[in-house]
Amino acid sequence: MRPYSITETGVRLSVRLTPRAARDGLAGVTEDANGRGMLAIRLSAPPVDGAANKALIAFLAKALGLRKTDIAIRSGELSRMKILELAGDGRAIAARLDALLGNAHA
């Protein structure tokens, strides 16, 4: 169950964000109500004035070696469940995500 799909312009990533966590980090892969995979991420940033969304973009950019401008929230700006678009070489980004997920389960 992968939380992403490769698109023509990069990768579409499903995320379940938990703000105000004790520390920033991955919490593995979880499922939404329909059984679709979602990358669970915990961030210490509060969900106020877009702080958690900005922290999410910065966290993923650093973890995946992308520029912040390569990451866009396509849906769920005000929700814990988000769909992100990661622009670039989809296969390369997918490989980095797989490596990140492998490290998250270790």
DODO-864713 format. One record per residue: x, y, z of N, C-alpha, C in turn; residue in one letter. Coordinates in steps of 0.1 Angstrom, whole numbers, plus 5000, padded with zeros to 4 digits. Example, Ala and Ser with C-alpha at 12.3 -4.5 7.8 and 13.67 -1.06 7.14 Angstrom:
BEGIN
513249435078512349555078513249675078A
512849785071513749895071512950005079S
This chain:
BEGIN
500849885000500050005000500950125000M
501050184989501850304987501050434988R
501550534995500750654997500950754985P
501450704974501750804963501450734950Y
501350814939501350764926502150854917S
502750794907503550874897502650934887I
502851064884502051134875503051184863T
502451254854503251304843504251414847E
503851484858504651594862505451564875T
505351444880506051414893505351304901G
504951334913504351244922503151314929V
502051234930500951284939501051204952R
501151274963501351214976500151244985L
499651134992498651155002499251155016S
498951255024499551275037498451285047V
498751225059497851255071498851325081R
498551455083499351535091498851545105L
499751535115499451555129500251675134T
499651785136500351905141500451905156P
501251985161501552005176502051875182R
502851795174503451675180504651715188A
505151615196506251645204507551675196A
507651605185508851635176508351595161R
509151645152508951625138509351485134D
508551415125509051285121507951215113G
508351105107507451015100506850915110L
505550885108504850785116504450665108A
505050645096504750535088503650565078G
503050455073501950455064500750415070V
499650485068498350455074497350445063T
496050415066495050405056493950515059E
493350565049492150655051490950565052D
489750625053488550545055488250455043A
488750485032488550405020489650305017N
490550295026491650195025492850245016G
492850365013493950425005495150455014R
496350435010497550465018497750605019G
498250645031498550785034499850785042M
500750875039502050895047501650975059L
501850915071501550985083502851065088A
502651185090503751275094503251355106I
504151365116503951445128504851565128R
504351675130505151805131504851875143L
505851945149505652025161504852155158S
504852205146504252325142502752325145A
502152435150500652435152499952465139P
498652425139497852445127497252585127P
498052685128497652825129498352905118V
497552985111498053075100498952995090D
498652875087499452805077500752755082G
501052765095502352725100502652575098A
501652485100501752345099502052305084A
501252375075501452345061502852385056N
503352505061504752545057505752455063K
505552405075506452305081506452175074A
505252135069505152015061505952015048L
505752125041506552145029508052145031I
508452225042509852225045510452085049A
509652015057510051875061510251785049F
509251785040509351695028510451735019L
510551865017511651915008513051865013A
513251885026514551835032514651685031K
513651615034513651465035513851405021A
513251475010513351414997514351484988L
515051584993515951654984515351734973G
514151794976513451884967513552024971L
513152114962513052254966511652274971R
511452364980510152394986509152424975K
509652494965508752534954508252424945T
508952304947508552184939507352114946D
506952154958505952094965504752184967I
503552134963502352214964501252134970A
500452194979499252124985498152144975I
497552034970496552044960495152034966R
495051974978493751964985494051945000S
493151995008493251965022494052075030G
494152195025494852295032494452315046E
493152295049492652315063492352185070L
492752075064492451945069493751865073S
493651765081494751675084495151595072R
494151555064494351475052494651565040M
495751545034496251635023496651555011K
496551614999497051564987498151664982I
499351624980500451704976500951664962L
501351764955502051734942503551764944E
504351674940505751684941506251694927L
506751804922507151824909508651774906A
508851714895510151664891510051524885G
511151454885511251324879510451224888D
509251184884508451094892509050974897G
509850904888510450774893511550804903R
512350914902513350944911512750984925A
511651064924510951104937510350974944I
509750884936509150764941510250674948A
511450674942512550594948512950654961A
513050784962513350854974512250834985R
511050834981509950804990510050664995L
510250564986510450424991511550415001D
512650484998513850475007513450535021A
512750655020512250715032511350625040L
510450565033509450475040510150355046L
511150305039511950195044512650235057G
513150355058513850405070512850425081N
511550465077510550495087510150365094A
510150255087509750125093510850055101H
512150105099513250035106513250055121A
